[in-house]
Amino acid sequence: MQDGSLIPRFGRARRDPSLAVLEGFHAFKHAVRFGATVLEAVTPDAAELARLSRQLAPDLADRIAAIAREIDPEVFLQLAPLAPSTGVMALAERRLVDPAAVLADQRPAPVVVLEDPRDLGNMGACVRVAAAADAAAVLTTGGHDPWHPDALRGAAGLHYALPVARLQDVADLSGLDRPLIAVDPDGEPLDPAALDPRAVLAFGSERRGLSDELAARADACVSIPMREGVSSLNLATSVAAVLYGWRLSARAVTPLA
């Protein structure tokens, strides 16, 4: 493939619902580690990429060297609105996820639902912390694609470490055999040890909070204890606080793998 043909190919991929655009070493590294099907990986400096791989992901260094190819640095700079300083970009197949199957999964781990999140980087940060806490999945509603390149960058490619998908409607959360827990400032103070390990944890946007429709469907509503006068937390921080409250309380019974 000629280097120049990569520019339209990467441009089209950003609009292709079957593809993921991975920008930067960490996104690429995690995608490879968690089994992504990588279609193309490019770097302007193969020697520097090899050095980064040996330093930051020695377990993947040989695989990365076999996948990535060196291209003209001027072409590389045109493959994204802001080319990553870590010098690698890739295209991969998205992981297909059936939200109904995710919600029916019997594994004792919570599902995170983000209702109409607006900031793609923040959405990605939620995926990153959910993967780290070994949550069951991250599902989103609203118009933003959770696999957008900006969300993938915010997640450091950890969309491949757990299921990530968009729900068509909050009505899809009806009739579950999981408790639906709304996280809202007006809820009862959170007791992490009391959280059902299979709970669906619903978080609203910082500006609007949860919709009345989703709140009405919830089996319970909990709040994160905060200092008086502090009105809200960043969305990803809220997800982290609840998941790690649960994870650390659960650790006394079930050690982290």
N, C-alpha and C positions, 0 to 999 in steps of 0.2 A: 504494500500500500504506500502511495506517495504521501509524504508528510502533509502537503497542502490539502489533501482530501480529508484529513482529520478535523479541520476547522468546521466544515459543515456537518460532519458526522457527530462531533461533540455538541454542536448547536442543536441538531435534531434530537439528540438523546435527552436534552434537558426538557423536551416537550413530550417524550415518549413514555407512556404509563407502564411500559414493560421493562424499562431500563433505569439503572441507577448511575448517576455521575458522582464519582468519588474524587474529591479534591483534597489532596494532601496525604502525607505519609500515614498518619494515624487512621484516617478513614480507610485507606487502601489496606493497611496492615490488618485491621480488625475484620474487614471483609474477607481477606484471604484466610485468616485464622478460623473464622466461623463458617467457612465452606461456600462462599459466594462463587458463582460461575463468572469468572472474569473474562470479558470478551476482548479487551484491549487495555494495555497499561503502558504509559509513556513517561519518559523523563528527559530533561535536557542534559543530564549529567549522570551517566550510569555509575561512574566511580563514586560520586557523592552519595547516590542512592544506596550503593553497596555498603558504604561506610555507615550510613544511618541505620541500615538493616542490621548490621553486626552490632551496633550500639544499642538500638532500641527494640529489636525483635530478632535476636540471634536464632531463635527456633524457626524463623521463617526466611532467613537470609537466602538460602539456596532456592527456595520456591519463588521469592520475589525476583531474584536475578534471572530465573528462567522465564518469568512472565513478562517483565517490563523490557521495553526496548528504547534505545536512545533516539531522540529526534532533534531536529533543528530548534535551538532555544527560541528563535523568533516565532516559530510556529507554536511552540508550547505556550508562550505568553498570550496567544489568541484563543486558547481553548476554553477559557473561563473569563467572566467579567473581572476577576482578580486572581491571577495565577498564584497558587500556593507557594510559599517560600520554601517548603520542604521538597519541592521539585519532583512531584509525581502526581499524575492524574490517571483515572481508569474509568472504563465503562464495564458494568456488570449487569447481569440479569437480576431484576428484583425478585425477592422471595415471595411467592404467592401465598397469601394468607386468607383463610376462611374465618371471618369473625365469629360465625356461629359455632364452628368447631373449637375455636379458642375459648369461648364462653362455656362450652360443654366439657372442657378438659377437667379431669378430676384431680390433677396435681394440686397439692395444697400450697398454692402461691397466688397472690392477689393479681387482678387485672387492673391496670390503670386506664381510666377513660378521661380524656381531655376534651371538654366541650368547647368547640369553636375557638381553639387557640389561634392567636393572631400573629405571634412572632415566631418565625420559622427557626431561628437559632435557639430560642427558648424551648420550642417543641423538641428539637434535637437534644437539648440538654436533658429533657425529661426522659427521652429514650435512653440516654447514656446512664443516668442514675438508676433507671428501672433495670437495665441490663446488669449493672453492678450489684444491685440488691437481689438479683435472680427473681424478679417478678415474672408472672406468667405471660404478660403481653402489654403492649400499649396500643390503645384504640383511640381514634380521634373522630370528632364530628366537625362539620363546617366545610368551608370552601377550600381550605389550604391542604395541599398534598403532603402527607407526612413523610413521603419519600423525595420531596424536593431537594435539590442539591444543597441548599442552605441548611435544611434540617439534617441531612446526612453529615454535613460538615460539623454541625453542632453536636451531633451524636458520636462523632469520631468513627462513623461506619458501623456502629453497634446495632443497627437495624438487622444485621445478620445474626445477632446473638439471641434474639427473642422475636416473636411475631409482632409486626407493626402493620397496622392497616387502618383504613377509614371506615367508620360505620355510616350507613346511609341515613340513619335516623335514630333518635334516642328511643323510639318505640322498640328497636331491636334489643333493648335492655329489659323488656317485659318478659315475665314468665320464666325467669332464670332459677336454677337451683343454687345460685350464689346470692348472698345478701348484697344489696346495692347500698353503698354508704356514701352519702354526700359529704364532701369536705367544704365547710362554709363557716365564716366567722360567727354566725348565730347558732352554731351547733353546740352540743354538750362537749366539755373538754375531752380531748382524745385520751383514751387509755390504750396504749399500744398492745398491751398483753391481752386485752379483751377483743381485739380484732379477729374476726374469723379469717383463717389463712386463705380462704377462697373468696374473700370479699372482692367485689367490684368497687374500686375507689374512684369516685367521680370528682373531678376538679374543674372549676369554671375559669374563665379568663379573669385577669386581674381587674380589668375595668368594669366588666358586667357581672362577674360571678356566675353562678349556675342559673340556668333558666328555670322559670317556675315549673315547666313541664317536667324537667328532670328531677328537680327537688321533690315534686309531688310523687314521683315514682319511687323515691328512696325509702329504704326500710329504716334508716337511721341517719342522723346528721351529726357530724363531729367537727370540732374546731381545734386548731393548733394553738396551745397556750402561748400568749405573747405579752410582752410588756405593755402596760397601759399607755395609750397614745400612739402606738404603732398600729396602723390601720390594716396593713396587708404584707404578705411576703411575695417575692418573685415566684412565678408558677413553678419553675424547676426546683426552687428551694422548698416550696410546700410539698411537692412530690417526694423530695429527698427526706424531709423531716418525717413524713408519715411512713414511708417505706422503711427507713432505717429505724424508726421507733418500733415498727413491727418486727423487723429483722433481728434487732438486738434483743428484744424481749423473747422472740422465738428461739434465739440462740441458746438460751438457758435450757431449752428442751431438745432442740435439734441443732447441733453445731453446724456452722457454715461448711459447705462442701469444700 
